[in-house]
Amino acid sequence: MNIEYIGEALVFGKIGNLLIALAFAGALLAAISYYFGYKDPLESNSWKKIARYAYLVHSVSVISIFVVLYYLIFNHRFEYYYVWQHSSTTLPWQYIFASFWEGQEGSFLLWTFWHVILSFFIIKKGGTWEAPVMVTICLVQAFLMSMVLGVTIFDYKIGTNPFVLLREHPDMANLPFIHMADYLQKIDDGRGLNPLLQNYWMVIHPPVLFLGFASTLIPFAFAMAGLMTGKIREWTAVAIPWSFFGIMALGTGILMGAAWAYEALSFGGFWAWDPVENASLVPWITFVGAGHVMMINRKNGSSLISSFLLTTATFILILYSTFLTRSGILGETSVHAFTDLGMTGQLIIYMAFFVVQAGYLMFINRKAFPKSDKEDGLMSREFWMFIGMLVLVVSAMQITLSTSMPVFNKIFGTSVAPPEDVIGYYNSWQIPFAIIICILIGFGQFLKYKDTKQNEFWKKLSVSIIISIIISGFVAYYFQFDRVQYVLLLFAAIFAIVANADYGIRVLKGKMDHAGGSVAHIGIGLIFLGALISNAKSQVISKNLLNIDLGKEFPNNENIMLTKGDTLQMANYFITYKGKEKVGVNVYYEIEYLDADFKNGTLKHAFTLKPTVQLNPRMGNVSEPATKHFLSKDIYTHVTYADLEDFDKPAANDEFLEPKTHTVSAGDTISTSNSLVYFEGLTQSVDRNALGLSPEDIVVGASLRVVDINKKMHEAIPLFIIKEKVVFSKEVLIEELGLKISFLKINPDNGKIDLAISEKKDNKREFIIMKAIIFPQINILWSGCLLLIIGSSMAIRKRFRDLARQRKLN
Amino acid sequence: MKKIHIIGIILIAVALGVIVSTISSSSTYAPFSTAMEHEGKTYHVVGKLNLEKDFIYNPEQNANIFGFFLVDNEGREMKVLYNDSKPQDFEKSEQIVVIGKVVGNEFHVGQGGLLMKCPSKYNGNEAQQNMISSGT
């Protein structure tokens, strides 16, 4: 049966699919032609010409896929599953823009796009490197395009296609309405971007991270080209600037992710050693190692094998991280792993292909590697750079092994789970590595390549050592660092900063052209310093000391209940929960911070924070912390729990609940939802005249002390009256606590009395559970990130310039 | 013997240490029955929430204790006490992983030792959602 569907624009999907096919075929053809372009010197130029045209078709197709898919997204063509799944008409334009890369298909396309942009420079400036380098790049492009092909061959589905129609998608095809001719009219809106990702970081973090991913390919492609053409010593010269460009791009991408996590996510920190975070950190670490050994190689020709191994490892680890995060294998260990889209097999083939390529090329070239019997001296820069690289490798290995547990479980059928305290476990390994790295960063530059005079070295360095000891002693004292590991890291980080600053000033004499390395290294030192102080000395100020102590078993008391209108002291602040306000789908919780003026005993407004909960019945409610930034600290405030169920019921409720009757004797305590009522005893001291009672009438008061959760005391005396033989009681209303207490009767036999306590409905409802943390000196961390980026850019600029100069000389 | 060899040996030793510590400090996925046999030892238990029994959460008394009943993959039910506030949307979770140990007839879970999976949130990148709900 053929149905004429109404309102579909199928032509775009057809164009899109054609473009994908063209991009795939173009990449393959370009790879083959480039291969013959360097293998067949006689026909080289004509092969290269074909290759360039094929690659042009590929590049134009990739960019056109973007144009078509964006056209569909911005025009809300929900007949396309990808558009429906990731965007909606109500999204602001920047999130519609970002919805492109919410799904895997889009992120693979983004990755391909960056390769296209980067390879443009290779074609333009590569010279004789172009053909052999482009072989690897084109092969990678072909693999990436196969991820979005979406064709089925022999029952095996290759890739998932972003132009699949909604009505043809397996998840939708069984729904009856999808087979009506006018089904499109029945679709109100797309599912839209996940509310959690609706954050400006979603607009910039993925593109930068994927640029980082993409940039690992270039040094790898140069390494492979070096092996393919026998120029195994020359490739590092060209690959160095690209490596440092990649280190900067990938590093920036990772740090943006950390900043996003810190700002918008609620785990209370910028780094949680989550597998997804680790997956991109590890290749960055090996990338840094690769960049540095290549520098050694340029200076003295050694470390060639390490350069090959680390460059290859970096590229493969990027693929491995894609495999980890996208195959669904992390399942139970990661809080943000992806589901399996059925591409696991394809990813493994992709990864295996390049492992084999690199392994094979290195094997057949094994005799060409220079043998060096000469040993680097202890007083040479390259020796210690090499050590640093080894430390980085061990550090990367530790993270990879621990993160890969689920993979080992799958392979060996074991059921090993991550350690109980994941963060503590990783820190205990990585802090010592960080200490060594910081110290190496500190003295490395004072060593010359080949050999350095001992006394000169110590003379120059001693200034930094002394200054660092003094500063770190002061900082350690000020922040009361007591753990040896922390004190050592503190010293090492400060030493790295001071020594590099000193080197920049005294040795380089502020010549900015050469100072890129020093600036970047100061950045690294600052990152470690900021991370150490803000993490180790973070202070949870919402500790609830009034809690019932649950003993050692349950040490966490970081959450505190705050009822509306209450003011609690937290560290130097007094905090009031003023109420909530619903704007659209967001619920804002207004939390006022007050400064105490102890002289006058008054409280003064300091600032107000509005942590949010976004109500989202479909994907789950999302709570977002709010943070007040000061120069020297951040105050992070997060609503960990709030009753969202009856939010739509009227907020103000003056009704009282049914009273509860309690029979008590003097000295007894009754607990209500917000206070403790202590019955002291009966009292006769009542102003009879005010009540208009005659001496014959009987009146007894119950003397009560009501203590609320802020330990504030209220006195209350409900009365029991017999006037002219009529029994009645005079209730007491404690407005502040929403309590009504009446004295119902006296039992003359045992002296016990009956009290009826009635609470305002509001008492039960209006509260939040919140957590507040002070992160001291976190700005040191962010300024370090900035310096790392600036310093790397300076170094990249210098190296590209050197390269251009060399090219001119040749 | 060259310096580089000595350093190589040290590094291999460290690497071995890393591997050993990775294995020794890891926990194990297990059902409640195993955890009960080894009272006090930490395990990862995967299970589903028993929604017929009430949650235990009295923030007035202590906002940092949240109790619920979990049925593990073998069908055994146990009372779990979690040392943190009640995670938002807890009742919607399809599957729960708790990291903790058996104490008496309860399963005690420390801060951050609770991972929730909500199927609707596990579509593509949407899985990031989980970070929020687990409060880790």
Interface residues (C-beta under 8 A of the other chain):
Chain A: Q85 E102 G103 Q104 N194 L196 L197 L265 S266 F267 A272 D274 E332 V335 H336 A337 F338 T339 L341 E375 D376 L378 F383 I387 L390 V394 M397 Q398 L401 S402 M405 S415 V416 A417 P418 P419 E420 Y425 W429 N544 N547 I548 L550 E553 F554 P555 N556 N557 E558 N559 I560 M561 V613 R618 M619 G620 N621 V622 S623 T640 Y641 A642 L644 S673 N674 I709 F767 I769 K771
Chain B: K2 K3 I4 I7 L11 V14 A15 V18 I19 S21 T22 I23 S25 S26 S27 T28 Y29 A30 T42 Y43 H44 V46 P59 E60 Q61 N62 A63 N64 I65 L81 N83 D84 S85 K86 P87 Q88 D89 K92 V97 I99 V103 H108 G110 Q111 G113 L115 C118 S120 K121 Y122 N123 G124 N125 E126 A127 Q128 Q129 N130 M131 I132 S133 S134 G135 T136
